[in-house]
Structures are given as structure tokens and as C-alpha cells.
Amino acid sequence: MHVTHLSLADFRSYTRAEVPLTPGVTAFVGPNGQGKTNLVEAVGYLATLGSHRVSSDAPLVRVGAERAVVRAAVTQGERQQLVELELNPGKANRARINRSSQVRPRDVLGILRTVLFAPEDLALVKGDPGERRRFLDELVTARSPRMAGVRADYDRVLKQRNTLLKSAALARRHGGRAGGPAGRGGSSQGADLSTLDVWDQHLAKAGAELLAQRLDLITALAPLTNKAYEQLAPGGGAVALDYRSSAGDHLPHGREELYEALLAALGEARRNEIERGVTLVGPHRDDLLLGLGQMPAKGYASHGESWSYALALRLASYELLRAEGNEPVLVLDDVFAELDVRRRERLAELVAPGEQVLVTAAVPEDVPETLAGARFAVAEGTVERVGG
């Protein structure tokens, strides 16, 4: 899989940009703040419907413009597809495939797959659980694009359930009473809790599907991560991935069993949830635990070890997607400047064979010789091919 052409309109700093691309390595080189990352961010957005830099679409639209358009021609084997996304902050985004009639944005998922390395990846090891949940869920969706719908369903149910719990909590604080025991049932002045059982079932159903996919992913990813870490940091020790669930320490196997476990955990947490006004059980409260040797990586790994771990997670993601039959585009956004010489060379050697590798760097010296290929100079909103 590779991108043969990238088109931008009013995306970030670009009024217009037309960038022809080829298989192999392509480096975008230029001073910081000139728009290098904007180019690869656009590629990543087409693959994931999200940015690795910001959590909303508004910053992606050029100042003064109402909308942005990102379009790419993608080749996979003998098949060629044109995918287009129109970003409309505050409104629904639009999508087209092969210039056909409008489709849902999530319908484009799977046409382009990417694995992106960026300085922000350090948060996978050192950051909050939300960073690791996002990593898992984006990879789950890359493996199975239909999971975008499951994630949307889960988020919708969670929002509705939290609204109901918040109303109940406010009613209690203002003199209302939550009736019933700690388990199911109960009502509160100003908040009808009789529908909580229904919301529990919806949350448990979508949550069980997401949880099953995460657990399956971790099983597949763990040995690949350990292998990648050894390649990046020989003799640095073994790494281990584990899952911490808000539904309990010993999760069953199978979606039906996970559904029942989530439903039971929601029942046990009901009184506490009503008091606090928030859902305390579900995949949105879970974490991916990263072990290094006998210790947790977070809080114990050195800066260099943390970098190697984060890179190993990305390399493992790439190997997993490639093994499942659809090699993703590799994106390395200003990564090499963050690494020491040894890690820089090891990473370059490992990614160089990729079908398409997109690299950004502030200066040419930051691009390892192993990654020789096409080069573009990026400056003041222009993207120009350098050399042949």
C-alpha cells in the first residue's frame, strides 16, 4: 500500500498543496514551523479520522477558512482508490470515495492504513492511561474498520449514561434521595434512574465487543513488541503487555462472558456511580500496562528505555498489520532528532524496507543515510521536489 498523490486545500498552513509521491522513502525537510508535519498529519488523518497532534478538527482548518479538504490517491496492489475528506468544524464532516456520492467518514477507514512514529509517542509510556487506550483503539480499528462503529456506539451510550448519573448526583446534593439498594433499580428526585438497567445493557454490549478486540490485540502484539524492543535495545531486558480492567482482575474469554462480567461490575458500582455522577466501569476506564523486566515501565524506565519502548510498540503495530496482509504506510514525524545515534540507526534499518516511508526532519542530517530516497524542501507554505 502506498499514496501516489496528496492534495490539501485550506488544511493547516496550506491554502493549496499538491504532492506527488512514490513507493520507497520520501523525506520532507525544512525548518520547524514551515508545514512538514502538516503533510504527514493529513495522511494520518485519512487513515484514522484523527490527528496525532490535536483532539479536535478545528485547528486543522486554515485560519480564515470555513473548511479543509484532504484528498489522496491510494494504491494497493492492482487497485487504485481516491479518498477525500472534507473537515467542517462544528458540523458533520463529509467523505467521498472515487469521487462518488457522499459516504460516511468512517466508510473510508481501511482504504489507507498508516503507522505513525512521532515525539508524542513518548506519552505511550510516560503519559496517562488515555494515551494507551487511544493507541489500542486506533490499532483495533486499523485491523477491523467496523470497530469505528462500535467505538462510536460505546461513546454515545457512555455520554447518555453519564448524563443520567450526573442528574442523579445533582438531585442528591440538592435534597433528593436515591432510592433502592446498592444494586440495580432506584430513583432520585429530578432524575429517573429506571432506565439505567437499559443503559447498562447497551454499555456492556458495546464494551464487551471493544474489550474482546483489545484483549485479542494485546495477545498478538505482545511477542512482536518484545522482539522489536530487543532489536532496538539489545540486551535491554524483556518487555510485557498486560491489561488492567475496571471490570475486575480476571477477565473471562468470549464476548458473552465479557458482557456478563461488565454487567455485573456495573451493578456493583451503581451506588458509587450515582454518588459521583459518572460511569466508573468500562473500557474507558481501563489501561494497558507496560512492563520492563520485573518493573512497570512508567516511573522506572529511563528516558532512552521509554523511547525504545514507544518505538517498539509502533514497530510491533507495523509488523502486525503487515502480517495480516495489508502493509501500512510508515510515517516518521521528526523522530530521528529525538534519538541517540545508536537508536537512530537501528530504527532506520528496521523501517527502510517498508513499501512507503514518509519522513520529516528539520535538517538533512537528521535523515539517516539508510533512508535515502525522494526529498522535498518545505518552506513558507511551499513543497518542492529536490533533485531527480
C-alpha distance (Angstrom), angle and dihedral (degrees) to the residues before:
residue distance angle dihedral
M1 . . .
H2 3.79 . .
V3 3.79 142.1 .
T4 3.81 114.9 -114.7
H5 3.80 98.4 -176.2
L6 3.80 135.8 14.1
S7 3.82 121.8 -162.4
L8 3.81 125.3 -172.7
A9 3.79 130.9 -173.9
D10 3.81 119.9 -175.2
F11 3.79 90.6 -20.2
R12 3.82 112.6 149.6
S13 3.82 107.5 -51.7
Y14 3.80 95.8 -9.9
T15 3.79 123.2 97.8
R16 3.80 86.4 -179.0
A17 3.79 133.7 -10.1
E18 3.80 131.4 174.9
V19 3.80 114.3 -172.4
P20 3.83 121.8 179.5
L21 3.79 112.2 -153.8
T22 3.79 136.3 -168.5
P23 3.81 136.3 -164.5
G24 3.80 116.3 -84.8
V25 3.79 126.3 39.9
T26 3.80 123.2 -18.0
A27 3.80 120.5 -179.2
F28 3.80 125.2 -161.9
V29 3.80 107.8 -157.3
G30 3.78 129.2 -175.0
P31 3.81 144.6 107.7
N32 3.78 119.2 -61.1
G33 3.77 115.8 -84.5
Q34 3.81 95.5 29.9
G35 3.81 98.8 106.2
K36 3.81 107.3 -92.4
T37 3.78 94.6 128.0
N38 3.81 90.9 44.5
L39 3.81 88.9 66.2
V40 3.79 96.8 53.0
E41 3.80 90.8 38.0
A42 3.80 87.3 60.8
V43 3.80 91.0 51.9
G44 3.79 90.3 49.6
Y45 3.80 91.6 48.5
L46 3.80 91.5 56.8
A47 3.79 89.0 53.4
T48 3.80 99.9 44.1
L49 3.85 107.8 16.1
G50 3.78 87.1 -123.3
S51 3.79 143.5 79.9
H52 3.79 125.9 -116.8
R53 3.81 88.6 -144.0
V54 3.82 107.4 45.5
S55 3.80 135.7 26.1
S56 3.82 98.7 -137.9
D57 3.78 136.3 47.7
A58 3.81 98.1 -124.3
P59 3.84 96.3 85.8
L60 3.81 89.5 51.7
V61 3.81 93.0 66.1
R62 3.79 115.3 84.1
V63 3.79 113.6 -107.6
G64 3.79 108.8 -93.1
A65 3.81 94.8 20.8
E66 3.80 125.5 106.5
R67 3.77 97.5 -146.7
A68 3.79 143.4 4.2
V69 3.79 130.7 -137.9
V70 3.80 126.2 -152.4
R71 3.80 118.5 -173.4
A72 3.79 131.8 174.7
A73 3.78 137.4 177.8
V74 3.80 108.2 -137.9
T75 3.80 126.6 -164.6
Q76 3.78 122.0 -160.1
G77 3.77 113.1 174.5
E78 3.81 105.9 -54.8
R79 3.78 93.3 -19.1
Q80 3.79 123.3 96.2
Q81 3.80 124.7 -169.9
L82 3.78 135.3 177.9
V83 3.79 113.7 -144.5
E84 3.80 123.3 -170.8
L85 3.80 133.3 -175.7
E86 3.79 126.1 -170.9
L87 3.81 113.0 -158.8
N88 3.80 115.0 -149.1
P89 3.82 111.3 177.0
G90 3.78 110.9 -143.5
K91 3.80 91.0 14.4
A92 3.77 136.9 66.6
N93 3.79 115.8 -71.3
R94 3.79 118.1 -126.2
A95 3.78 131.6 -138.7
R96 3.79 138.5 -167.9
I97 3.79 133.5 -173.7
N98 3.82 118.5 -155.1
R99 3.82 89.3 -11.1
S100 3.81 89.8 -67.6
S101 3.78 125.0 142.1
Q102 3.78 117.5 -59.8
V103 3.81 119.2 -68.3
R104 3.79 132.3 -175.7
P105 3.82 112.8 -81.7
R106 3.79 91.2 -120.5
D107 3.82 89.1 58.0
V108 3.80 88.7 74.1
L109 3.80 92.4 59.9
G110 3.78 111.5 114.2
I111 3.80 96.2 28.2
L112 3.80 89.1 93.0
R113 3.78 123.9 22.5
T114 3.77 124.7 -171.5
V115 3.77 139.2 179.8
L116 3.77 109.8 -153.7
F117 3.80 127.5 -160.4
A118 3.82 114.7 -163.7
P119 3.82 139.7 155.1
E120 3.81 86.7 -104.0
D121 3.82 87.9 68.8
L122 3.78 90.1 82.6
A123 3.81 85.3 77.5
L124 3.81 88.5 67.5
V125 3.79 86.9 73.3
K126 3.78 104.2 24.5
G127 3.80 101.5 28.9
D128 3.78 137.3 82.4
P129 3.83 124.4 -69.6
G130 3.80 90.0 -100.6
E131 3.81 89.8 69.8
R132 3.77 91.7 55.5
R133 3.82 93.5 43.6
R134 3.79 89.0 53.8
F135 3.80 90.5 49.9
L136 3.80 91.1 52.3
D137 3.79 95.3 45.1
E138 3.79 95.4 47.6
L139 3.79 89.8 51.2
V140 3.81 91.7 45.3
T141 3.81 88.4 54.0
A142 3.80 92.4 46.2
R143 3.80 88.6 55.4
S144 3.81 93.5 43.8
P145 3.82 115.4 16.9
R146 3.81 91.6 -166.5
M147 3.80 87.0 72.5
A148 3.80 88.1 76.2
G149 3.80 86.6 73.4
V150 3.80 92.3 47.4
R151 3.79 91.0 50.4
A152 3.81 90.7 49.0
D153 3.81 90.7 50.0
Y154 3.79 91.3 49.4
D155 3.80 92.8 49.3
R156 3.81 91.4 48.3
V157 3.82 93.3 50.5
L158 3.79 91.9 44.2
K159 3.80 91.1 53.1
Q160 3.80 92.3 49.9
R161 3.79 92.8 46.4
N162 3.79 92.5 48.5
T163 3.80 90.4 50.6
L164 3.80 90.1 54.4
L165 3.81 92.9 46.6
K166 3.79 91.9 47.4
S167 3.80 90.6 52.9
A168 3.80 89.9 50.6
A169 3.80 92.0 49.2
L170 3.81 92.0 49.9
A171 3.80 90.9 48.7
R172 3.81 90.9 53.1
R173 3.78 92.1 50.4
H174 3.80 90.5 51.2
G175 3.76 96.6 51.3
G176 3.80 102.9 -78.9
R177 3.77 121.9 129.6
A178 3.75 128.8 -134.1
G179 3.75 105.3 -139.2
G180 3.75 127.8 -153.2
P181 3.79 132.3 43.0
A182 3.78 127.7 -63.9
G183 3.78 91.5 -82.8
R184 3.77 127.4 63.6
G185 3.79 128.9 -29.0
G186 3.76 126.8 32.1
S187 3.75 135.7 130.0
S188 3.77 135.8 -136.0
Q189 3.78 131.2 -155.4
G190 3.82 107.6 -94.7
A191 3.81 93.5 10.1
D192 3.80 125.6 74.3
L193 3.78 106.1 -146.6
S194 3.79 94.4 178.6
T195 3.80 89.8 99.1
L196 3.81 94.0 56.2
D197 3.81 91.6 92.5
V198 3.80 89.6 58.2
W199 3.81 92.5 47.5
D200 3.81 88.9 47.9
Q201 3.79 90.1 56.5
H202 3.79 93.3 48.1
L203 3.81 92.1 46.7
A204 3.80 92.3 47.4
K205 3.80 92.5 48.7
A206 3.81 96.2 52.0
G207 3.81 91.1 35.4
A208 3.81 92.8 53.5
E209 3.81 91.1 52.9
L210 3.80 92.3 49.1
L211 3.80 92.0 43.8
A212 3.81 92.6 50.3
Q213 3.79 90.6 51.5
R214 3.81 92.4 48.6
L215 3.80 92.7 49.9
D216 3.81 91.8 48.2
L217 3.80 89.5 49.0
I218 3.80 93.6 51.5
T219 3.81 91.1 50.3
A220 3.81 90.1 53.9
L221 3.81 95.6 39.5
A222 3.82 100.3 47.4
P223 3.84 99.7 75.0
L224 3.81 91.6 41.6
T225 3.80 91.0 52.3
N226 3.78 91.7 49.7
K227 3.82 90.5 50.3
A228 3.82 92.6 48.1
Y229 3.80 92.6 48.7
E230 3.79 90.5 52.7
Q231 3.80 89.4 50.9
L232 3.80 92.5 50.8
A233 3.80 97.3 39.2
P234 3.82 109.6 21.6
G235 3.79 111.1 -154.5
G236 3.79 91.5 9.7
G237 3.78 93.7 125.7
A238 3.78 135.7 -103.1
V239 3.78 123.1 -59.1
A240 3.79 126.4 -148.6
L241 3.81 134.7 -164.2
D242 3.79 121.6 -150.5
Y243 3.78 135.6 167.1
R244 3.79 127.0 -125.6
S245 3.79 111.7 -159.7
S246 3.79 128.3 -165.7
A247 3.81 86.1 -144.2
G248 3.81 93.4 67.2
D249 3.78 144.4 -67.4
H250 3.81 97.9 -88.2
L251 3.76 110.3 52.0
P252 3.80 119.0 -168.6
H253 3.78 124.0 -129.7
G254 3.77 122.7 -109.7
R255 3.77 131.7 46.9
E256 3.81 96.0 -100.7
E257 3.80 91.6 51.5
L258 3.81 90.9 46.9
Y259 3.80 89.3 49.8
E260 3.80 91.0 54.0
A261 3.81 91.8 45.7
L262 3.81 92.1 51.8
L263 3.79 91.7 45.8
A264 3.81 91.3 51.4
A265 3.81 92.6 46.9
L266 3.82 90.7 50.4
G267 3.79 89.4 52.5
E268 3.78 92.2 51.2
A269 3.79 91.6 48.9
R270 3.83 95.5 46.0
R271 3.81 98.7 102.8
N272 3.80 93.3 45.1
E273 3.80 91.1 46.6
I274 3.80 92.0 52.3
E275 3.79 90.7 49.8
R276 3.81 92.9 49.2
G277 3.80 98.1 35.1
V278 3.79 96.4 -132.2
T279 3.81 140.3 93.4
L280 3.80 108.8 -101.3
V281 3.81 100.2 -179.8
G282 3.79 128.8 64.1
P283 3.80 143.6 66.3
H284 3.82 89.7 -64.4
R285 3.83 88.0 69.7
D286 3.81 97.9 45.8
D287 3.79 132.0 100.4
L288 3.78 141.0 -151.4
L289 3.80 107.5 -127.8
L290 3.81 115.7 -145.9
G291 3.77 117.2 -158.5
L292 3.79 127.5 -167.0
G293 3.76 113.6 -169.0
Q294 3.79 105.7 -42.5
M295 3.80 95.5 -28.2
P296 3.80 136.2 73.2
A297 3.79 110.8 -98.6
K298 3.79 92.7 -135.7
G299 3.77 108.4 82.7
Y300 3.80 95.4 5.4
A301 3.80 107.8 53.2
S302 3.79 117.1 90.9
H303 3.79 120.3 -122.0
G304 3.80 91.1 -97.7
E305 3.80 92.6 46.4
S306 3.80 90.5 49.2
W307 3.79 90.7 52.1
S308 3.80 91.5 49.0
Y309 3.80 90.5 49.0
A310 3.81 93.2 50.2
L311 3.80 91.3 47.8
A312 3.81 90.2 47.2
L313 3.81 90.3 55.6
R314 3.79 90.5 52.9
L315 3.81 93.6 45.2
A316 3.80 89.8 49.2
S317 3.80 89.5 51.0
Y318 3.78 90.1 52.7
E319 3.80 93.2 48.7
L320 3.80 91.7 47.8
L321 3.80 94.4 51.3
R322 3.78 91.7 44.0
A323 3.82 91.7 50.2
E324 3.79 89.3 53.0
G325 3.77 90.5 61.5
N326 3.78 108.9 -95.9
E327 3.79 115.9 83.1
P328 3.81 110.1 -147.2
V329 3.78 127.7 -138.3
L330 3.80 110.1 -99.3
V331 3.80 116.4 -134.8
L332 3.82 121.3 -169.2
D333 3.78 108.6 -173.9
D334 3.80 111.7 -166.0
V335 3.79 90.8 -43.0
F336 3.79 102.4 134.1
A337 3.80 94.7 62.4
E338 3.82 87.4 61.3
L339 3.81 95.2 54.3
D340 3.77 134.3 78.6
V341 3.81 117.6 -118.7
R342 3.80 95.9 -95.1
R343 3.80 95.7 50.8
R344 3.80 90.9 41.9
E345 3.79 92.9 56.3
R346 3.81 94.4 42.5
L347 3.79 92.5 50.8
A348 3.80 92.2 47.1
E349 3.81 91.5 51.4
L350 3.80 91.7 49.9
V351 3.82 97.1 49.7
A352 3.82 100.1 35.5
P353 3.85 94.4 89.1
G354 3.82 91.6 58.3
E355 3.80 117.2 123.9
Q356 3.81 89.9 -122.7
V357 3.80 126.5 8.9
L358 3.81 121.5 -178.5
V359 3.81 116.1 -164.0
T360 3.81 131.9 -175.3
A361 3.81 123.1 -162.3
A362 3.79 137.4 164.5
V363 3.81 94.2 -137.0
P364 3.82 132.2 19.6
E365 3.82 90.9 -115.4
D366 3.81 89.6 66.4
V367 3.81 90.6 66.4
P368 3.83 109.2 82.1
E369 3.79 116.1 -126.9
T370 3.80 87.9 -120.5
L371 3.80 87.4 69.7
A372 3.79 97.6 57.6
G373 3.79 113.5 153.6
A374 3.78 142.3 99.0
R375 3.80 116.4 -7.1
F376 3.80 133.4 -160.3
A377 3.80 126.6 -167.2
V378 3.81 112.3 -138.6
A379 3.81 119.6 -161.8
E380 3.81 136.9 142.6
G381 3.77 95.5 -8.4
T382 3.81 96.5 -46.6
V383 3.79 129.3 112.8
E384 3.80 114.7 -161.9
R385 3.78 130.5 176.3
V386 3.82 113.2 -119.8
G387 3.79 119.5 -146.5
G388 3.79 123.7 -18.9
